[in-house]
């Protein structure tokens, strides 16, 4: 096997299906079979495959320029995308730094936060707070602020960890008491160690790769207040949650909160090209202004601001805004909620739904052994994470396709114990 696959033990690797082409929400295989994609190619392909408007925009840009570095040069797609992202994101995020992927976007955000305090003359503010069960990427600093052993345990002996805190119990509609327990944990940590803490990074509202855990928007509001009180920067990792996935354009909108730094990727370029953006407040940006490189942000991915990626992102945002995508997502949420009502089993620990996300947390990972193959035989593509069975379909999926996915999930659940 020449091709090395991600998150996969390569010894005795089973034969994998090969995609020949794709259209809408459906993947077509070399062997003639087809699969409805229930996870949007790791949550990125929000407009489906082979979208004509995005294809046309990409072809037009290719005919002009495919890549030009941002080191000493600029171009219209990057400038226009920066302006658009500032317009559509929470108030105060006025400056945009592009990079290659979500993981690198996280690295940039953490470098911004750590250097901010150095530029401002603080000493010792080098620690980072993050959430237990959080995931922020596979590069080294991103791994340090992630709390999932499956992704990081091979490197535990070289990772320099910060502090981890619990999310509140109770889900999206948690009680004040449930939220306050988690808030008190953060406040206690800040009281003791704020002089050493630079930032608090978290995935707002839902932790995705770390278990699809949903929590209350009120927690974000309280954390924002605490970060302000203790001079700690707040970072939202919206790589997975951004561009409508939670039912709002950005998950931060559920809480009406603006972070100091926000990261986005995945759906930003609709699954066409890898790209990411790290947005910062003017307060953070201004701390890097000076007369020497010592204060500058010394980071520059080769393909940051790639014209093709920026063009795709601009067309994707235009489609979201002009075609009422938030309504499409609300319809997906309604269908998932309705169908989950009829999916019951003692093997299910909890059901969770938010926006275009449906989650069945199983009591045991054994309940999902063979699930992926079962789905393929039924014409559906789903890929669980541990004991988490989830779907995050493209927003353009039609009702029949979505109901087919949910029917296959129901059939699998019904088969357990037989």
C-alpha positions in Angstrom: 0.0 0.0 0.0 1.6 3.2 -1.2 -1.1 5.6 0.0 -1.0 6.2 3.8 -4.4 6.9 5.2 -5.3 9.2 8.2 -6.5 7.8 11.6 -6.0 4.3 10.3 -4.0 1.2 11.3 -2.4 0.3 8.0 -1.6 -3.3 8.8 -4.1 -5.6 7.0 -6.0 -2.5 5.7 -9.3 -3.6 4.2 -10.1 -2.8 0.5 -11.5 0.7 0.4 -14.1 2.0 -2.0 -12.8 4.5 -4.6 -14.8 7.5 -5.6 -15.1 8.1 -9.3 -17.2 11.3 -9.2 -19.9 13.0 -7.1 -22.9 15.1 -7.6 -25.0 16.9 -4.9 -25.0 14.8 -1.8 -24.1 11.5 -3.6 -20.7 9.9 -4.1 -20.4 7.5 -7.1 -17.8 4.7 -6.8 -15.6 3.0 -9.3 -17.5 -0.2 -8.8 -20.8 1.3 -9.9 -22.3 1.8 -6.4 -23.4 5.1 -4.9 -23.4 6.5 -1.4 -25.4 9.4 0.1 -22.8 11.3 2.0 -24.0 11.9 5.6 -20.9 13.6 6.9 -20.1 16.1 4.2 -16.5 14.8 3.8 -15.6 15.7 7.3 -18.2 18.5 7.6 -16.8 20.6 4.8 -18.8 20.0 1.6 -21.8 22.1 2.7 -23.0 22.8 -0.9 -22.6 19.2 -2.0 -20.3 18.0 -4.8 -19.8 19.5 -8.2 -21.8 22.7 -7.5 -22.2 24.6 -10.8 -21.8 28.1 -9.4 -18.7 27.3 -7.4 -17.3 25.4 -10.3 -17.8 28.3 -12.6 -16.2 30.8 -10.1 -13.2 28.5 -9.7 -12.7 28.1 -13.5 -12.9 31.8 -14.0 -10.3 32.5 -11.3 -8.0 29.8 -12.7 -8.0 31.7 -16.0 -6.7 34.8 -14.2 -4.2 33.5 -11.6 -4.2 30.3 -9.5 -1.7 31.4 -6.9 0.4 34.4 -5.8 2.1 34.7 -2.5 0.9 37.4 0.0 4.5 38.1 0.9 5.0 41.6 -0.6 2.1 41.2 -2.9 -1.7 41.3 -2.7 -4.7 40.4 -4.8 -8.4 41.1 -5.0 -9.9 37.8 -3.9 -7.9 37.8 -0.6 -8.7 41.5 0.1 -12.4 40.9 -0.7 -12.7 37.8 1.4 -11.1 39.5 4.4 -13.7 42.3 4.1 -16.5 39.8 3.8 -15.4 37.7 6.8 -15.2 40.9 8.9 -18.7 41.7 7.8 -20.3 38.4 8.6 -18.5 37.5 11.8 -19.2 38.7 15.4 -18.7 42.4 16.0 -15.1 43.5 16.6 -13.2 40.8 14.6 -11.7 43.3 12.3 -8.5 41.7 11.0 -8.0 38.5 9.0 -4.9 36.3 8.8 -5.2 33.4 6.2 -3.6 30.0 6.4 -3.7 26.5 4.9 -6.0 24.5 7.3 -7.9 24.5 10.5 -5.0 23.1 12.5 -2.7 25.8 11.2 -5.4 28.4 11.9 -5.3 27.3 15.5 -1.5 27.5 15.6 -1.8 31.1 14.3 -4.5 32.0 16.9 -2.3 30.6 19.8 0.8 32.4 18.5 -1.3 35.6 18.4 -2.5 35.2 21.9 0.9 34.3 23.4 2.8 37.1 21.5 0.1 39.6 22.3 1.0 39.5 26.0 4.7 39.6 25.2 4.2 42.6 23.0 2.2 44.3 25.8 5.1 43.8 28.2 3.6 40.9 30.4 5.9 38.2 31.6 4.8 34.7 32.5 1.4 34.7 30.7 2.2 31.6 28.7 -0.4 29.0 29.7 -3.5 28.1 27.8 -6.9 26.9 29.1 -9.1 24.6 27.0 -12.0 22.2 27.5 -11.8 18.6 28.5 -12.7 16.4 25.5 -11.9 19.3 23.1 -10.2 18.8 19.8 -8.4 21.6 17.9 -6.2 19.8 15.3 -3.2 17.5 14.8 -0.3 19.9 14.7 1.7 20.2 17.9 0.4 23.3 19.7 -3.1 22.3 18.6 -2.6 18.9 20.2 -1.4 20.5 23.4 -4.8 22.3 23.8 -6.7 19.2 22.7 -7.9 16.6 25.3 -8.5 13.5 23.3 -6.1 10.6 23.8 -6.9 8.9 20.5 -5.4 11.9 18.7 -2.6 12.8 21.0 -1.4 9.8 23.1 1.5 9.0 20.8 3.0 12.4 21.8 2.0 12.8 25.4 5.7 12.7 26.5 6.5 15.8 24.5 3.4 17.9 24.7 3.5 20.9 27.1 0.0 21.0 28.4 -1.9 23.9 29.9 -5.1 23.7 32.0 -8.3 21.8 31.1 -11.8 22.5 32.5 -15.2 20.8 32.2 -18.1 21.9 30.0 -21.3 22.4 31.8 -23.7 19.5 32.0 -27.3 19.8 30.8 -26.8 20.3 27.1 -27.9 23.4 25.1 -30.7 24.2 27.5 -28.8 23.5 30.7 -30.1 25.0 33.9 -28.4 28.0 35.5 -27.2 25.7 38.3 -25.6 23.3 35.8 -23.9 26.2 34.0 -22.7 27.8 37.2 -20.8 24.7 38.3 -18.7 24.9 35.2 -18.3 28.6 35.4 -17.2 28.4 39.0 -14.5 26.0 37.9 -13.1 28.5 35.4 -13.4 31.4 37.9 -11.5 29.4 40.5 -8.7 28.6 38.1 -8.5 32.3 36.9 -8.4 33.6 40.5 -5.4 31.3 41.3 -3.5 31.4 38.0 -4.5 34.3 35.8 -1.0 35.8 35.9 0.2 32.7 34.0 -2.7 32.3 31.6 -2.7 33.9 28.1 -5.9 32.6 26.6 -8.9 30.3 26.8 -9.6 28.4 23.6 -12.8 26.4 23.0 -15.2 25.1 20.4 -18.3 27.2 21.0 -21.6 25.3 21.7 -20.5 21.9 20.4 -17.3 19.9 20.7 -17.2 18.0 17.5 -14.4 15.4 17.1 -14.1 15.1 20.9 -17.5 13.5 21.2 -20.2 15.9 19.8 -20.9 17.3 23.2 -23.4 20.2 23.2 -23.4 22.8 25.9 -25.2 26.0 26.9 -24.7 29.4 25.2 -24.9 31.0 28.7 -21.5 29.4 29.5 -19.9 31.4 26.7 -21.4 34.6 28.0 -20.0 33.9 31.5 -16.6 32.9 30.2 -16.5 36.1 28.1 -17.0 38.1 31.3 -14.4 36.2 33.2 -11.8 36.6 30.5 -12.4 40.3 30.5 -12.1 40.5 34.2 -8.9 38.6 34.4 -7.2 39.9 31.3 -7.3 36.6 29.4 -7.9 36.4 25.6 -10.9 34.3 24.5 -10.5 32.2 21.4 -13.3 30.5 19.5 -12.4 27.6 17.3 -15.2 27.6 14.7 -13.4 25.4 12.2 -16.2 22.8 12.5 -19.0 24.9 13.7 -18.8 27.9 11.3 -20.9 28.6 8.3 -24.2 27.4 9.5 -23.6 24.0 11.0 -25.2 24.7 14.4 -28.2 26.6 12.9 -26.5 30.0 13.1 -23.9 31.3 10.7 -21.4 31.0 13.5 -21.9 29.2 16.8 -20.9 32.3 18.7 -24.2 33.9 17.6 -26.2 31.5 19.9 -24.6 33.5 22.8 -24.3 36.9 21.1 -20.7 36.9 22.2 -17.6 38.1 20.4 -14.2 36.4 21.1 -10.9 38.2 20.8 -9.8 35.7 18.2 -11.8 33.3 16.0 -10.6 30.5 13.7 -12.5 29.1 10.7 -11.8 26.5 8.1 -13.5 23.4 6.7 -16.8 24.7 5.3 -15.3 28.1 4.6 -14.1 26.8 1.2 -17.0 24.4 0.8 -14.7 21.3 0.7 -13.1 22.4 -2.6 -9.7 23.6 -1.4 -8.0 23.5 2.0 -7.9 27.0 3.6 -8.5 28.7 6.9 -8.7 32.1 8.5 -7.9 33.5 11.9 -9.7 36.7 12.8 -8.5 39.0 15.6 -9.9 42.1 17.3 -8.3 45.5 16.8 -7.0 45.3 20.4 -5.0 42.2 19.5 -3.9 43.5 16.1 -2.7 46.8 17.4 -0.3 45.0 19.8 1.7 43.8 16.8 2.3 47.3 15.4 5.7 48.7 15.9 9.0 49.7 14.2 10.7 46.3 14.2 10.0 42.7 13.3 10.2 41.9 17.0 6.5 42.9 17.4 5.4 41.5 14.1 3.5 38.2 13.7 6.3 36.1 12.1 4.1 33.5 10.4 3.4 33.0 6.7 2.1 29.8 5.1 3.0 29.6 1.4 -0.6 29.2 0.3 -2.3 31.7 2.6 -4.8 33.8 0.8 -4.6 31.5 -2.3 -6.8 33.2 -5.0 -8.6 30.0 -5.8 -9.5 29.3 -2.2 -10.6 32.9 -1.6 -12.7 32.8 -4.7 -14.5 29.6 -3.6 -15.0 31.0 -0.1 -16.6 34.2 -1.5 -18.9 32.3 -3.8 -19.8 29.9 -1.0 -20.8 32.8 1.3 -22.7 34.5 -1.5 -24.8 31.3 -2.0 -25.4 30.9 1.8 -26.7 34.5 2.0 -28.7 34.6 -1.2 -30.3 31.1 -1.0 -31.5 31.3 2.6 -29.3 28.5 3.9 -30.2 29.0 7.5 -33.7 28.0 6.5 -32.3 24.9 4.8 -30.4 24.0 8.0 -33.5 24.5 10.1 -35.4 22.0 7.9 -32.6 19.5 8.3 -32.7 19.9 12.1 -36.5 19.4 12.1 -36.3 16.2 10.1 -33.5 14.8 12.3 -35.4 15.6 15.4 -38.6 14.1 14.1 -36.9 10.9 13.0 -34.8 10.5 16.2 -38.1 10.4 18.1 -38.8 7.0 16.6 -35.3 5.6 17.0 -35.2 4.1 20.5 -33.0 1.5 22.0 -31.4 0.5 25.4 -28.1 0.7 23.5 -28.5 4.5 23.1 -27.2 6.6 26.0 -28.3 10.0 24.6 -29.7 11.7 21.5 -28.4 15.2 20.6 -29.5 17.5 17.7 -28.4 21.0 16.8 -28.7 22.6 13.4 -27.5 20.2 10.7 -26.0 17.8 13.4 -27.6 14.7 14.7 -25.9 12.5 17.3 -26.6 9.2 18.9 -24.2 8.5 21.8 -24.1 4.8 22.3 -23.4 3.2 25.7 -20.6 1.1 24.2 -18.4 1.3 21.1 -19.2 -2.4 20.4 -22.7 -1.2 19.4 -21.1 0.3 16.3 -18.8 -2.5 15.2 -19.7 -3.2 11.5 -21.9 -0.1 11.2 -19.8 1.5 8.5 -20.0 -1.6 6.3 -23.7 -1.9 7.0 -24.3 1.6 5.8 -22.3 1.1 2.6 -24.4 -1.9 1.7 -27.5 0.3 2.2 -26.1 3.1 0.0 -25.1 5.5 2.8 -21.8 6.9 3.9 -21.4 7.5 7.7 -18.3 7.1 9.8 -18.7 7.0 13.6 -16.2 8.4 16.1 -15.8 5.9 18.9 -19.2 5.4 20.5 -20.7 8.4 18.7 -22.9 7.8 15.7 -23.5 11.1 14.0 -24.6 12.7 10.8 -23.6 16.1 9.5 -25.0 16.2 5.9 -24.5 18.7 3.1 -27.0 21.6 3.4 -28.3 20.9 -0.1 -29.4 17.4 0.8 -33.0 16.7 -0.2 -35.6 15.3 2.2 -35.6 11.9 0.5 -31.9 11.5 0.8 -31.9 12.7 4.5 -34.7 10.3 5.3 -32.8 7.5 3.7 -29.8 8.1 5.9 -32.0 8.2 9.0 -33.8 5.1 7.9 -30.5 3.2 7.7 -29.5 4.5 11.1 -32.8 3.2 12.5 -32.4 -0.2 10.9 -29.0 -0.6 12.4 -30.3 0.4 15.9 -33.2 -2.1 15.5 -30.7 -4.8 14.6 -28.7 -4.5 17.8 -29.3 -7.4 20.2 -30.9 -9.6 17.5 
